[in-house]
Amino acid sequence: MERLNYFEPYENKGPWHEDQLTRAFLVVFRMVPLAQAVFLDLVRKVQRERGKQSDEIVPSLTEMGTLQLQVRTQVGAIDSPSGRLISVIMSDEAWQGPVEESSRTAIYDGVIHYGSDWILIIENKPWHQNIWDEQANPSVSSNFGGVTDKVGIGLAWQDLISGLRSLLEREIVHGAEQLILDDFLEFVHEHFPYLNPYASFRLCRDNEYLLRKRCSTILESLSSGAIEHQRGYEDYIPLSSGPSRKAFLYPKVSGAGDWDVILAIYPGDTVSQAREMFERLRKDDLLSLVARGWNIVPNLHFAHIQKHLHWCEPQLSLNEYITFWLKNRDKIRQFQRNEFQSLFQMLLGAKLISEADLGELNRHFTETNRNSLNLCPGLALHCSWPKGRAVDLDTVDSFKGEVRSQIVEALALWGQSLL
C-alpha cells in the first residue's frame, strides 16, 4: 500500500520525526486541491523574486488544466523522459541557492508530477541548520530526459502554514477537506510548534488571528498547557486560589499594522475575592505600579448569583477608591432586597455610582424579582507592551519571562502566587 494512503501508518517513527511531517503535508496536498494552489503560489512567488522568466515559472493550479497529478514519497533518482524539474527545500527559514544535476544516491521526501510537464522534488528540513546544499541537487538517472531548473526554491513552513490557515479563516474549504486541514494544523502545532507562523510576534506579520494565537501559546508556556477561554472575551491561565483567578493575555489591534499586547488581571471579581483582596492589599505598592506604566482602575460591579449585571465608573481617584474600601470592608457582601435603596444612596453619596448607574441598578434589581445582589468592588489591572517592544522582546525569547514577572509582581500585591 502507498505510504501516502491516508490510513497507512508511516513506519515506526515518532510523530516528531521530519518524515511524519512530510507525509502529513503530502496527504493534505493530495486530498485538498486548494492546498496545492497555496503551495504552487508560494513556489511561483519565489521564482519571480529570483528573476525567473514567465515560461520558466510553475503555472498556477488553474493553468495546469487537466494535467494528471501524481504525488509520491521516498523516491530515488528521477527518471522521467521529459518535464521541467524544480528543486524545493522546505524549512523553518527560506533557503536560497543554485542547483545542478547530481549522480549522488538520494531518497526524496516528496516528488510531485503534473503530467509530463512539471516535476517538483521536495526536501523537508524543519531545522534550517540541518540543510547542506548538495541536498537540493536533483539526483537524476541516465533515463532522465527533462530540464533541470538551476534556481533552487526555498519555502518557509511559516508561509505555507499561514496560507493553509487562511483557507480555513476565509471559509473556502468545507467538509472533509476542512477537517483534514484542521487536523494537519493541529498536528503541526502539537509536534512542530516552532514552524507555526505565530512562533514569535515578528512572524505573526500584524495578523490579529496569529497575534492572538501567539498570546495563547505564551500563556500555555506559563501554565504547562492549562489555558482556558472566557466566553465573549479572551484566553486566560487559571491562577491559584486567591483574590484573582485569571490572567489574560491578548493583542489589541488599532489598525494600520499597529497593535499592543495586553496583560489583564481582575482581582476582586466576586464578593469573596474582593473581601480577600482588601484584607491583604498593599496600597502603596499597588499605586507604585501605576507610576511604572500599569493602568489600574476601579472595577466596581454588581452581580446576582454568578452573573455580573452592571459595572460602574466611580467618580473617585484610584487612591480614594482603595481607601474607601479598606475602611469599609464590612460593606463588601451580599445585600438583601430591603437593603437595596439604602445601599444605593450610600454609594451615590460616596461618588461610587452616578445617577445613571442608579437607574440601571434599579432596572436590574429593584424592578425585578431578584431578592439579593452581590457588591463586588474589584480592580482592573492592565499592563501593555507596544508592538515594537513586544517584537524585540519576543525575538530574543524574553517576552514570556517578562509576562511571567509582571503577573508575579501584580499578584504579590495581595499575597497570591502564580499557579
MOMO-V954707 format. One record per backbone hydrogen bond with DSSP energy under -1.0 kcal/mol. CO is the residue of the C=O (numbers start at 1). NH is the residue of the N-H. If there is no record, write none. Layout:
co->CO nh->NH
co->CO nh->NH
This chain:
co->2 nh->5
co->5 nh->8
co->9 nh->11
co->14 nh->17
co->17 nh->20
co->17 nh->21
co->18 nh->22
co->19 nh->23
co->20 nh->24
co->21 nh->25
co->22 nh->26
co->23 nh->27
co->24 nh->28
co->25 nh->29
co->26 nh->30
co->27 nh->31
co->28 nh->32
co->32 nh->35
co->32 nh->36
co->33 nh->37
co->34 nh->38
co->35 nh->39
co->36 nh->40
co->37 nh->41
co->38 nh->42
co->39 nh->43
co->40 nh->44
co->41 nh->45
co->42 nh->46
co->43 nh->47
co->44 nh->48
co->45 nh->49
co->46 nh->50
co->47 nh->52
co->48 nh->51
co->53 nh->56
co->60 nh->64
co->64 nh->67
co->68 nh->115
co->70 nh->113
co->72 nh->111
co->75 nh->108
co->78 nh->141
co->80 nh->145
co->83 nh->147
co->84 nh->119
co->85 nh->149
co->86 nh->121
co->87 nh->153
co->88 nh->123
co->89 nh->155
co->90 nh->125
co->91 nh->157
co->97 nh->152
co->102 nh->140
co->108 nh->74
co->108 nh->75
co->110 nh->122
co->111 nh->72
co->112 nh->120
co->113 nh->70
co->114 nh->117
co->114 nh->118
co->117 nh->84
co->118 nh->114
co->119 nh->86
co->120 nh->112
co->121 nh->88
co->122 nh->110
co->123 nh->90
co->127 nh->130
co->128 nh->131
co->132 nh->135
co->133 nh->136
co->134 nh->137
co->138 nh->102
co->139 nh->78
co->141 nh->144
co->147 nh->85
co->150 nh->99
co->153 nh->89
co->155 nh->91
co->156 nh->160
co->157 nh->161
co->158 nh->162
co->159 nh->163
co->160 nh->164
co->161 nh->165
co->162 nh->166
co->165 nh->169
co->166 nh->170
co->167 nh->172
co->174 nh->177
co->175 nh->179
co->176 nh->180
co->177 nh->181
co->178 nh->182
co->179 nh->183
co->180 nh->184
co->181 nh->185
co->182 nh->186
co->183 nh->187
co->184 nh->188
co->185 nh->189
co->186 nh->190
co->187 nh->191
co->188 nh->192
co->192 nh->195
co->193 nh->196
co->196 nh->199
co->204 nh->207
co->207 nh->211
co->208 nh->212
co->209 nh->213
co->210 nh->214
co->211 nh->215
co->212 nh->216
co->213 nh->217
co->214 nh->218
co->215 nh->219
co->216 nh->220
co->217 nh->221
co->218 nh->222
co->220 nh->225
co->223 nh->226
co->225 nh->227
co->228 nh->236
co->230 nh->233
co->234 nh->230
co->236 nh->228
co->237 nh->247
co->243 nh->268
co->245 nh->239
co->247 nh->237
co->248 nh->264
co->250 nh->262
co->252 nh->260
co->255 nh->258
co->258 nh->254
co->259 nh->387
co->260 nh->252
co->261 nh->385
co->262 nh->250
co->263 nh->383
co->264 nh->248
co->265 nh->381
co->267 nh->379
co->270 nh->274
co->271 nh->275
co->272 nh->276
co->273 nh->277
co->274 nh->278
co->275 nh->279
co->276 nh->280
co->277 nh->281
co->282 nh->286
co->283 nh->287
co->284 nh->288
co->285 nh->289
co->287 nh->291
co->289 nh->294
co->290 nh->293
co->295 nh->382
co->297 nh->380
co->299 nh->378
co->300 nh->312
co->301 nh->376
co->302 nh->309
co->302 nh->310
co->303 nh->374
co->304 nh->307
co->307 nh->304
co->310 nh->302
co->317 nh->321
co->318 nh->322
co->319 nh->323
co->320 nh->324
co->321 nh->325
co->322 nh->326
co->323 nh->327
co->328 nh->331
co->329 nh->332
co->331 nh->333
co->333 nh->375
co->335 nh->373
co->336 nh->339
co->337 nh->340
co->339 nh->343
co->340 nh->344
co->341 nh->345
co->342 nh->346
co->343 nh->347
co->344 nh->348
co->345 nh->349
co->346 nh->350
co->347 nh->352
co->347 nh->353
co->348 nh->351
co->351 nh->315
co->354 nh->358
co->355 nh->359
co->356 nh->360
co->357 nh->361
co->358 nh->362
co->359 nh->363
co->360 nh->364
co->361 nh->365
co->362 nh->367
co->365 nh->368
co->371 nh->337
co->373 nh->335
co->374 nh->303
co->376 nh->301
co->376 nh->378
co->378 nh->299
co->380 nh->297
co->381 nh->265
co->382 nh->295
co->383 nh->263
co->385 nh->261
co->386 nh->390
co->387 nh->391
co->388 nh->392
co->389 nh->393
co->390 nh->394
co->391 nh->395
co->392 nh->396
co->393 nh->398
co->394 nh->397
co->398 nh->402
co->399 nh->403
co->400 nh->404
co->401 nh->405
co->402 nh->406
co->403 nh->407
co->404 nh->408
co->405 nh->409
co->406 nh->410
co->407 nh->411
co->408 nh->412
co->410 nh->413
co->411 nh->414
co->411 nh->416
co->412 nh->415
co->413 nh->282
